[in-house]
Amino acid sequence: MSRNILCWTDIPVVDLNRAMAFYTAILAEPVVKQSGEGWEFALLPHAGDGASGCLSAMEENQPTQTGPLIYLSVEGRLDAAVTAVRENGGQVLTEKHPIGPYGYRAVIVDSEGNRLALHSPTD
């Protein structure tokens, strides 16, 4: 049986609206707020039942630069995504660089203080 081992991630945020604007700019797709009785988060773009995640403002889940490194796909638009990081309150820790046969990545800090990687299989 072959399956995706990673299926979901909660990216901790302090300010949900600011984080939504940041990720919408970086991913070049809308990040959509979802809410119900007693909960609210922003859903990251995804296709069908594919792996995805959300931006989550919960007291017990705080932004960090020292936890697992989550990779977000920005297929074919890594340069534009890195520019959007800088223009939307983020920081670039490691500029775009090759990662062998797996493509390219840049390591960033988002608008909330999380360390993440942006990935593209092509330059």
N, CA, C and O atoms as a GROMACS GRO file, in nm:
protein
  492
    1MET      N    1   0.085  -0.118   0.000
    1MET     CA    2   0.000   0.000   0.000
    1MET      C    3   0.089   0.124   0.000
    1MET      O    4   0.176   0.139   0.086
    2SER      N    5   0.067   0.211  -0.097
    2SER     CA    6   0.141   0.336  -0.105
    2SER      C    7   0.048   0.450  -0.068
    2SER      O    8  -0.062   0.460  -0.122
    3ARG      N    9   0.092   0.535   0.022
    3ARG     CA   10   0.010   0.647   0.067
    3ARG      C   11   0.099   0.762   0.111
    3ARG      O   12   0.218   0.744   0.136
    4ASN      N   13   0.040   0.880   0.120
    4ASN     CA   14   0.113   0.994   0.175
    4ASN      C   15   0.118   0.978   0.326
    4ASN      O   16   0.014   0.966   0.390
    5ILE      N   17   0.236   0.980   0.382
    5ILE     CA   18   0.249   0.968   0.528
    5ILE      C   19   0.207   1.098   0.594
    5ILE      O   20   0.136   1.096   0.695
    6LEU      N   21   0.250   1.211   0.538
    6LEU     CA   22   0.207   1.339   0.591
    6LEU      C   23   0.069   1.370   0.534
    6LEU      O   24   0.050   1.370   0.413
    7CYS      N   25  -0.027   1.397   0.621
    7CYS     CA   26  -0.163   1.418   0.572
    7CYS      C   27  -0.219   1.554   0.612
    7CYS      O   28  -0.312   1.602   0.546
    8TRP      N   29  -0.168   1.618   0.714
    8TRP     CA   30  -0.223   1.744   0.760
    8TRP      C   31  -0.120   1.814   0.847
    8TRP      O   32  -0.038   1.749   0.912
    9THR      N   33  -0.125   1.947   0.849
    9THR     CA   34  -0.043   2.023   0.941
    9THR      C   35  -0.122   2.143   0.991
    9THR      O   36  -0.195   2.207   0.915
   10ASP      N   37  -0.108   2.173   1.117
   10ASP     CA   38  -0.158   2.298   1.175
   10ASP      C   39  -0.038   2.391   1.188
   10ASP      O   40   0.055   2.360   1.262
   11ILE      N   41  -0.040   2.503   1.118
   11ILE     CA   42   0.066   2.602   1.130
   11ILE      C   43   0.018   2.705   1.232
   11ILE      O   44  -0.080   2.775   1.208
   12PRO      N   45   0.087   2.714   1.345
   12PRO     CA   46   0.041   2.807   1.449
   12PRO      C   47   0.060   2.953   1.407
   12PRO      O   48   0.161   2.989   1.348
   13VAL      N   49  -0.041   3.035   1.439
   13VAL     CA   50  -0.036   3.178   1.410
   13VAL      C   51  -0.083   3.258   1.529
   13VAL      O   52  -0.155   3.206   1.615
   14VAL      N   53  -0.044   3.383   1.534
   14VAL     CA   54  -0.088   3.475   1.638
   14VAL      C   55  -0.206   3.557   1.588
   14VAL      O   56  -0.305   3.575   1.658
   15ASP      N   57  -0.194   3.608   1.465
   15ASP     CA   58  -0.296   3.693   1.404
   15ASP      C   59  -0.346   3.623   1.278
   15ASP      O   60  -0.278   3.625   1.175
   16LEU      N   61  -0.464   3.563   1.284
   16LEU     CA   62  -0.516   3.483   1.174
   16LEU      C   63  -0.532   3.564   1.046
   16LEU      O   64  -0.496   3.515   0.938
   17ASN      N   65  -0.584   3.684   1.054
   17ASN     CA   66  -0.603   3.765   0.932
   17ASN      C   67  -0.471   3.804   0.868
   17ASN      O   68  -0.458   3.801   0.746
   18ARG      N   69  -0.373   3.842   0.949
   18ARG     CA   70  -0.240   3.877   0.896
   18ARG      C   71  -0.177   3.753   0.830
   18ARG      O   72  -0.120   3.763   0.722
   19ALA      N   73  -0.189   3.639   0.896
   19ALA     CA   74  -0.133   3.515   0.841
   19ALA      C   75  -0.204   3.475   0.712
   19ALA      O   76  -0.138   3.427   0.620
   20MET      N   77  -0.335   3.494   0.704
   20MET     CA   78  -0.408   3.464   0.581
   20MET      C   79  -0.356   3.549   0.466
   20MET      O   80  -0.337   3.498   0.355
   21ALA      N   81  -0.334   3.676   0.490
   21ALA     CA   82  -0.283   3.764   0.385
   21ALA      C   83  -0.142   3.721   0.342
   21ALA      O   84  -0.112   3.719   0.223
   22PHE      N   85  -0.058   3.686   0.438
   22PHE     CA   86   0.079   3.642   0.411
   22PHE      C   87   0.078   3.517   0.324
   22PHE      O   88   0.143   3.514   0.219
   23TYR      N   89   0.005   3.415   0.365
   23TYR     CA   90   0.005   3.288   0.292
   23TYR      C   91  -0.066   3.298   0.157
   23TYR      O   92  -0.027   3.230   0.062
   24THR      N   93  -0.167   3.381   0.146
   24THR     CA   94  -0.232   3.403   0.017
   24THR      C   95  -0.132   3.463  -0.081
   24THR      O   96  -0.129   3.425  -0.198
   25ALA      N   97  -0.049   3.557  -0.034
   25ALA     CA   98   0.053   3.619  -0.120
   25ALA      C   99   0.162   3.519  -0.157
   25ALA      O  100   0.205   3.515  -0.272
   26ILE      N  101   0.208   3.439  -0.062
   26ILE     CA  102   0.317   3.345  -0.086
   26ILE      C  103   0.274   3.233  -0.181
   26ILE      O  104   0.347   3.197  -0.273
   27LEU      N  105   0.154   3.178  -0.156
   27LEU     CA  106   0.107   3.063  -0.234
   27LEU      C  107   0.036   3.102  -0.363
   27LEU      O  108   0.011   3.018  -0.449
   28ALA      N  109   0.003   3.231  -0.377
   28ALA     CA  110  -0.067   3.283  -0.496
   28ALA      C  111  -0.201   3.212  -0.517
   28ALA      O  112  -0.247   3.196  -0.630
   29GLU      N  113  -0.262   3.172  -0.408
   29GLU     CA  114  -0.395   3.112  -0.406
   29GLU      C  115  -0.462   3.155  -0.277
   29GLU      O  116  -0.393   3.178  -0.177
   30PRO      N  117  -0.594   3.166  -0.276
   30PRO     CA  118  -0.661   3.211  -0.154
   30PRO      C  119  -0.651   3.112  -0.039
   30PRO      O  120  -0.662   2.991  -0.057
   31VAL      N  121  -0.629   3.166   0.079
   31VAL     CA  122  -0.636   3.091   0.204
   31VAL      C  123  -0.771   3.130   0.265
   31VAL      O  124  -0.797   3.248   0.288
   32VAL      N  125  -0.855   3.031   0.292
   32VAL     CA  126  -0.995   3.057   0.324
   32VAL      C  127  -1.026   3.033   0.471
   32VAL      O  128  -0.996   2.927   0.526
   33LYS      N  129  -1.086   3.133   0.533
   33LYS     CA  130  -1.124   3.122   0.674
   33LYS      C  131  -1.243   3.027   0.688
   33LYS      O  132  -1.340   3.035   0.612
   34GLN      N  133  -1.234   2.938   0.786
   34GLN     CA  134  -1.340   2.844   0.820
   34GLN      C  135  -1.373   2.865   0.967
   34GLN      O  136  -1.283   2.890   1.047
   35SER      N  137  -1.499   2.856   1.003
   35SER     CA  138  -1.533   2.871   1.144
   35SER      C  139  -1.659   2.795   1.176
   35SER      O  140  -1.740   2.764   1.089
   36GLY      N  141  -1.674   2.765   1.301
   36GLY     CA  142  -1.791   2.697   1.353
   36GLY      C  143  -1.806   2.734   1.498
   36GLY      O  144  -1.741   2.827   1.546
   37GLU      N  145  -1.890   2.665   1.566
   37GLU     CA  146  -1.914   2.695   1.707
   37GLU      C  147  -1.789   2.665   1.789
   37GLU      O  148  -1.757   2.548   1.813
   38GLY      N  149  -1.720   2.769   1.833
   38GLY     CA  150  -1.603   2.754   1.918
   38GLY      C  151  -1.472   2.728   1.846
   38GLY      O  152  -1.371   2.701   1.912
   39TRP      N  153  -1.468   2.736   1.714
   39TRP     CA  154  -1.342   2.714   1.642
   39TRP      C  155  -1.334   2.802   1.519
   39TRP      O  156  -1.435   2.840   1.460
   40GLU      N  157  -1.209   2.832   1.481
   40GLU     CA  158  -1.183   2.912   1.362
   40GLU      C  159  -1.041   2.882   1.316
   40GLU      O  160  -0.948   2.876   1.396
   41PHE      N  161  -1.025   2.863   1.185
   41PHE     CA  162  -0.893   2.844   1.126
   41PHE      C  163  -0.899   2.889   0.983
   41PHE      O  164  -1.006   2.924   0.933
   42ALA      N  165  -0.784   2.890   0.913
   42ALA     CA  166  -0.778   2.926   0.772
   42ALA      C  167  -0.720   2.808   0.696
   42ALA      O  168  -0.608   2.764   0.723
   43LEU      N  169  -0.796   2.758   0.600
   43LEU     CA  170  -0.760   2.639   0.524
   43LEU      C  171  -0.663   2.673   0.411
   43LEU      O  172  -0.689   2.764   0.332
   44LEU      N  173  -0.552   2.601   0.405
   44LEU     CA  174  -0.455   2.618   0.297
   44LEU      C  175  -0.508   2.554   0.170
   44LEU      O  176  -0.584   2.457   0.177
   45PRO      N  177  -0.470   2.606   0.053
   45PRO     CA  178  -0.517   2.549  -0.074
   45PRO      C  179  -0.471   2.404  -0.088
   45PRO      O  180  -0.361   2.367  -0.046
   46HIS      N  181  -0.556   2.323  -0.147
   46HIS     CA  182  -0.521   2.184  -0.174
   46HIS      C  183  -0.615   2.126  -0.280
   46HIS      O  184  -0.721   2.182  -0.307
   47ALA      N  185  -0.575   2.016  -0.338
   47ALA     CA  186  -0.655   1.952  -0.443
   47ALA      C  187  -0.724   1.829  -0.385
   47ALA      O  188  -0.658   1.741  -0.328
   48GLY      N  189  -0.854   1.822  -0.400
   48GLY     CA  190  -0.930   1.705  -0.359
   48GLY      C  191  -0.901   1.662  -0.217
   48GLY      O  192  -0.909   1.742  -0.124
   49ASP      N  193  -0.867   1.535  -0.202
   49ASP     CA  194  -0.837   1.481  -0.070
   49ASP      C  195  -0.688   1.482  -0.040
   49ASP      O  196  -0.642   1.414   0.052
   50GLY      N  197  -0.611   1.561  -0.117
   50GLY     CA  198  -0.466   1.566  -0.098
   50GLY      C  199  -0.428   1.624   0.037
   50GLY      O  200  -0.509   1.689   0.103
   51ALA      N  201  -0.306   1.600   0.077
   51ALA     CA  202  -0.254   1.651   0.203
   51ALA      C  203  -0.262   1.803   0.203
   51ALA      O  204  -0.239   1.867   0.101
   52SER      N  205  -0.292   1.859   0.317
   52SER     CA  206  -0.299   2.004   0.330
   52SER      C  207  -0.279   2.041   0.476
   52SER      O  208  -0.216   1.969   0.553
   53GLY      N  209  -0.335   2.155   0.512
   53GLY     CA  210  -0.323   2.202   0.649
   53GLY      C  211  -0.397   2.332   0.666
   53GLY      O  212  -0.470   2.377   0.578
   54CYS      N  213  -0.376   2.390   0.782
   54CYS     CA  214  -0.446   2.514   0.811
   54CYS      C  215  -0.358   2.605   0.896
   54CYS      O  216  -0.258   2.563   0.954
   55LEU      N  217  -0.399   2.731   0.901
   55LEU     CA  218  -0.340   2.828   0.992
   55LEU      C  219  -0.428   2.826   1.115
   55LEU      O  220  -0.550   2.839   1.105
   56SER      N  221  -0.368   2.810   1.230
   56SER     CA  222  -0.444   2.787   1.352
   56SER      C  223  -0.397   2.881   1.463
   56SER      O  224  -0.281   2.878   1.503
   57ALA      N  225  -0.489   2.963   1.513
   57ALA     CA  226  -0.459   3.054   1.624
   57ALA      C  227  -0.512   2.991   1.753
   57ALA      O  228  -0.626   3.017   1.793
   58MET      N  229  -0.430   2.909   1.818
   58MET     CA  230  -0.469   2.843   1.941
   58MET      C  231  -0.361   2.865   2.046
   58MET      O  232  -0.242   2.856   2.016
   59GLU      N  233  -0.403   2.895   2.166
   59GLU     CA  234  -0.308   2.928   2.272
   59GLU      C  235  -0.206   2.817   2.296
   59GLU      O  236  -0.089   2.845   2.325
   60GLU      N  237  -0.248   2.691   2.285
   60GLU     CA  238  -0.157   2.580   2.314
   60GLU      C  239  -0.064   2.546   2.197
   60GLU      O  240   0.019   2.455   2.209
   61ASN      N  241  -0.077   2.615   2.086
   61ASN     CA  242   0.003   2.588   1.968
   61ASN      C  243   0.063   2.720   1.920
   61ASN      O  244  -0.004   2.798   1.852
   62GLN      N  245   0.190   2.746   1.955
   62GLN     CA  246   0.254   2.875   1.929
   62GLN      C  247   0.358   2.864   1.817
   62GLN      O  248   0.421   2.760   1.800
   63PRO      N  249   0.376   2.975   1.740
   63PRO     CA  250   0.478   2.976   1.634
   63PRO      C  251   0.617   2.947   1.690
   63PRO      O  252   0.647   2.980   1.804
   64THR      N  253   0.701   2.882   1.608
   64THR     CA  254   0.837   2.849   1.649
   64THR      C  255   0.930   2.843   1.528
   64THR      O  256   0.887   2.821   1.415
   65GLN      N  257   1.058   2.864   1.556
   65GLN     CA  258   1.160   2.848   1.452
   65GLN      C  259   1.245   2.725   1.480
   65GLN      O  260   1.346   2.704   1.413
   66THR      N  261   1.205   2.643   1.577
   66THR     CA  262   1.288   2.529   1.615
   66THR      C  263   1.219   2.394   1.602
   66THR      O  264   1.281   2.292   1.634
   67GLY      N  265   1.095   2.389   1.557
   67GLY     CA  266   1.024   2.261   1.542
   67GLY      C  267   1.051   2.198   1.407
   67GLY      O  268   1.146   2.236   1.338
   68PRO      N  269   0.967   2.102   1.368
   68PRO     CA  270   0.982   2.038   1.238
   68PRO      C  271   0.977   2.141   1.125
   68PRO      O  272   0.909   2.243   1.136
   69LEU      N  273   1.049   2.113   1.018
   69LEU     CA  274   1.051   2.203   0.903
   69LEU      C  275   0.946   2.157   0.802
   69LEU      O  276   0.961   2.050   0.742
   70ILE      N  277   0.842   2.236   0.785
   70ILE     CA  278   0.734   2.206   0.693
   70ILE      C  279   0.769   2.268   0.558
   70ILE      O  280   0.811   2.383   0.551
   71TYR      N  281   0.752   2.190   0.451
   71TYR     CA  282   0.775   2.238   0.314
   71TYR      C  283   0.642   2.270   0.249
   71TYR      O  284   0.551   2.187   0.250
   72LEU      N  285   0.630   2.389   0.192
   72LEU     CA  286   0.511   2.427   0.116
   72LEU      C  287   0.548   2.434  -0.032
   72LEU      O  288   0.651   2.492  -0.068
   73SER      N  289   0.466   2.376  -0.116
   73SER     CA  290   0.492   2.375  -0.260
   73SER      C  291   0.453   2.508  -0.322
   73SER      O  292   0.342   2.558  -0.302
   74VAL      N  293   0.545   2.564  -0.398
   74VAL     CA  294   0.520   2.686  -0.476
   74VAL      C  295   0.563   2.659  -0.621
   74VAL      O  296   0.626   2.744  -0.684
   75GLU      N  297   0.529   2.543  -0.670
   75GLU     CA  298   0.573   2.489  -0.799
   75GLU      C  299   0.597   2.593  -0.907
   75GLU      O  300   0.505   2.661  -0.952
   76GLY      N  301   0.724   2.605  -0.948
   76GLY     CA  302   0.761   2.694  -1.057
   76GLY      C  303   0.760   2.842  -1.025
   76GLY      O  304   0.785   2.924  -1.114
   77ARG      N  305   0.730   2.880  -0.899
   77ARG     CA  306   0.725   3.022  -0.865
   77ARG      C  307   0.804   3.054  -0.738
   77ARG      O  308   0.765   3.140  -0.659
   78LEU      N  309   0.914   2.984  -0.720
   78LEU     CA  310   0.994   3.003  -0.598
   78LEU      C  311   1.047   3.146  -0.588
   78LEU      O  312   1.042   3.205  -0.480
   79ASP      N  313   1.098   3.202  -0.697
   79ASP     CA  314   1.148   3.341  -0.691
   79ASP      C  315   1.038   3.438  -0.652
   79ASP      O  316   1.059   3.526  -0.569
   80ALA      N  317   0.920   3.424  -0.712
   80ALA     CA  318   0.807   3.512  -0.680
   80ALA      C  319   0.762   3.494  -0.536
   80ALA      O  320   0.727   3.591  -0.468
   81ALA      N  321   0.764   3.370  -0.488
   81ALA     CA  322   0.723   3.344  -0.350
   81ALA      C  323   0.821   3.406  -0.251
   81ALA      O  324   0.779   3.462  -0.150
   82VAL      N  325   0.951   3.397  -0.279
   82VAL     CA  326   1.052   3.457  -0.192
   82VAL      C  327   1.035   3.610  -0.189
   82VAL      O  328   1.046   3.672  -0.083
   83THR      N  329   1.007   3.669  -0.304
   83THR     CA  330   0.980   3.813  -0.309
   83THR      C  331   0.858   3.846  -0.224
   83THR      O  332   0.859   3.945  -0.151
   84ALA      N  333   0.753   3.765  -0.234
   84ALA     CA  334   0.630   3.788  -0.156
   84ALA      C  335   0.655   3.774  -0.006
   84ALA      O  336   0.592   3.844   0.073
   85VAL      N  337   0.746   3.686   0.033
   85VAL     CA  338   0.782   3.674   0.175
   85VAL      C  339   0.830   3.809   0.226
   85VAL      O  340   0.782   3.859   0.328
   86ARG      N  341   0.926   3.867   0.155
   86ARG     CA  342   0.984   3.995   0.197
   86ARG      C  343   0.880   4.107   0.196
   86ARG      O  344   0.882   4.194   0.284
   87GLU      N  345   0.790   4.107   0.099
   87GLU     CA  346   0.690   4.214   0.085
   87GLU      C  347   0.573   4.200   0.183
   87GLU      O  348   0.492   4.292   0.195
   88ASN      N  349   0.563   4.087   0.252
   88ASN     CA  350   0.447   4.064   0.337
   88ASN      C  351   0.484   4.033   0.482
   88ASN      O  352   0.412   3.961   0.551
   89GLY      N  353   0.596   4.086   0.526
   89GLY     CA  354   0.631   4.078   0.667
   89GLY      C  355   0.707   3.955   0.709
   89GLY      O  356   0.722   3.930   0.829
   90GLY      N  357   0.756   3.877   0.613
   90GLY     CA  358   0.836   3.759   0.646
   90GLY      C  359   0.984   3.788   0.633
   90GLY      O  360   1.025   3.901   0.605
   91GLN      N  361   1.064   3.686   0.655
   91GLN     CA  362   1.210   3.698   0.648
   91GLN      C  363   1.264   3.576   0.575
   91GLN      O  364   1.214   3.465   0.594
   92VAL      N  365   1.364   3.595   0.492
   92VAL     CA  366   1.430   3.484   0.423
   92VAL      C  367   1.554   3.446   0.502
   92VAL      O  368   1.647   3.525   0.515
   93LEU      N  369   1.556   3.323   0.554
   93LEU     CA  370   1.672   3.275   0.630
   93LEU      C  371   1.778   3.218   0.537
   93LEU      O  372   1.897   3.242   0.556
   94THR      N  373   1.734   3.141   0.436
   94THR     CA  374   1.824   3.081   0.339
   94THR      C  375   1.766   3.104   0.201
   94THR      O  376   1.655   3.059   0.171
   95GLU      N  377   1.840   3.174   0.118
   95GLU     CA  378   1.795   3.204  -0.018
   95GLU      C  379   1.772   3.075  -0.097
   95GLU      O  380   1.813   2.967  -0.054
   96LYS      N  381   1.707   3.086  -0.210
   96LYS     CA  382   1.682   2.970  -0.297
   96LYS      C  383   1.812   2.897  -0.325
   96LYS      O  384   1.913   2.959  -0.359
   97HIS      N  385   1.808   2.765  -0.310
   97HIS     CA  386   1.925   2.683  -0.338
   97HIS      C  387   1.880   2.542  -0.381
   97HIS      O  388   1.771   2.498  -0.345
   98PRO      N  389   1.965   2.474  -0.458
   98PRO     CA  390   1.928   2.340  -0.504
   98PRO      C  391   1.934   2.239  -0.390
   98PRO      O  392   2.015   2.250  -0.298
   99ILE      N  393   1.844   2.140  -0.398
   99ILE     CA  394   1.846   2.030  -0.301
   99ILE      C  395   1.854   1.898  -0.379
   99ILE      O  396   1.768   1.810  -0.368
  100GLY      N  397   1.961   1.887  -0.458
  100GLY     CA  398   1.987   1.767  -0.536
  100GLY      C  399   1.877   1.741  -0.638
  100GLY      O  400   1.825   1.834  -0.700
  101PRO      N  401   1.840   1.614  -0.654
  101PRO     CA  402   1.740   1.579  -0.755
  101PRO      C  403   1.598   1.619  -0.716
  101PRO      O  404   1.504   1.596  -0.793
  102TYR      N  405   1.581   1.680  -0.598
  102TYR     CA  406   1.447   1.714  -0.547
  102TYR      C  407   1.405   1.855  -0.580
  102TYR      O  408   1.294   1.896  -0.545
  103GLY      N  409   1.490   1.931  -0.648
  103GLY     CA  410   1.453   2.065  -0.689
  103GLY      C  411   1.524   2.173  -0.610
  103GLY      O  412   1.646   2.167  -0.589
  104TYR      N  413   1.446   2.272  -0.566
  104TYR     CA  414   1.500   2.391  -0.500
  104TYR      C  415   1.416   2.426  -0.380
  104TYR      O  416   1.297   2.395  -0.374
  105ARG      N  417   1.479   2.492  -0.284
  105ARG     CA  418   1.406   2.539  -0.168
  105ARG      C  419   1.464   2.670  -0.119
  105ARG      O  420   1.578   2.705  -0.150
  106ALA      N  421   1.383   2.742  -0.043
  106ALA     CA  422   1.428   2.858   0.034
  106ALA      C  423   1.368   2.839   0.173
  106ALA      O  424   1.255   2.792   0.186
  107VAL      N  425   1.442   2.875   0.275
  107VAL     CA  426   1.393   2.864   0.413
  107VAL      C  427   1.356   3.004   0.459
  107VAL      O  428   1.436   3.098   0.446
  108ILE      N  429   1.236   3.017   0.513
  108ILE     CA  430   1.182   3.148   0.550
  108ILE      C  431   1.130   3.147   0.693
  108ILE      O  432   1.117   3.042   0.756
  109VAL      N  433   1.100   3.267   0.742
  109VAL     CA  434   1.021   3.284   0.864
  109VAL      C  435   0.896   3.359   0.820
  109VAL      O  436   0.905   3.463   0.756
  110ASP      N  437   0.779   3.304   0.854
  110ASP     CA  438   0.654   3.366   0.810
  110ASP      C  439   0.620   3.489   0.894
  110ASP      O  440   0.697   3.528   0.982
  111SER      N  441   0.508   3.551   0.866
  111SER     CA  442   0.467   3.673   0.936
  111SER      C  443   0.439   3.649   1.084
  111SER      O  444   0.429   3.744   1.161
  112GLU      N  445   0.428   3.521   1.124
  112GLU     CA  446   0.393   3.488   1.262
  112GLU      C  447   0.512   3.439   1.344
  112GLU      O  448   0.500   3.424   1.466
  113GLY      N  449   0.626   3.413   1.279
  113GLY     CA  450   0.745   3.366   1.350
  113GLY      C  451   0.776   3.219   1.330
  113GLY      O  452   0.862   3.165   1.400
  114ASN      N  453   0.709   3.151   1.236
  114ASN     CA  454   0.737   3.011   1.206
  114ASN      C  455   0.844   2.997   1.099
  114ASN      O  456   0.844   3.072   1.001
  115ARG      N  457   0.934   2.903   1.118
  115ARG     CA  458   1.033   2.868   1.015
  115ARG      C  459   0.969   2.764   0.924
  115ARG      O  460   0.917   2.663   0.972
  116LEU      N  461   0.973   2.788   0.792
  116LEU     CA  462   0.918   2.697   0.692
  116LEU      C  463   1.010   2.694   0.572
  116LEU      O  464   1.098   2.779   0.557
  117ALA      N  465   0.989   2.594   0.485
  117ALA     CA  466   1.062   2.589   0.359
  117ALA      C  467   0.962   2.604   0.246
  117ALA      O  468   0.851   2.552   0.253
  118LEU      N  469   1.001   2.677   0.142
  118LEU     CA  470   0.925   2.687   0.020
  118LEU      C  471   0.996   2.600  -0.082
  118LEU      O  472   1.118   2.608  -0.096
  119HIS      N  473   0.921   2.516  -0.155
  119HIS     CA  474   0.981   2.418  -0.244
  119HIS      C  475   0.925   2.427  -0.385
  119HIS      O  476   0.806   2.452  -0.406
  120SER      N  477   1.014   2.407  -0.483
  120SER     CA  478   0.974   2.395  -0.622
  120SER      C  479   1.061   2.287  -0.686
  120SER      O  480   1.182   2.286  -0.664
  121PRO      N  481   1.002   2.197  -0.765
  121PRO     CA  482   1.083   2.094  -0.830
  121PRO      C  483   1.169   2.149  -0.944
  121PRO      O  484   1.263   2.084  -0.988
  122THR      N  485   1.135   2.270  -0.991
  122THR     CA  486   1.211   2.331  -1.100
  122THR      C  487   1.262   2.468  -1.057
  122THR      O  488   1.211   2.528  -0.963
  123ASP      N  489   1.362   2.517  -1.129
  123ASP     CA  490   1.423   2.646  -1.100
  123ASP      C  491   1.333   2.758  -1.132
  123ASP      O  492   1.370   2.874  -1.113
   0.00000   0.00000   0.00000
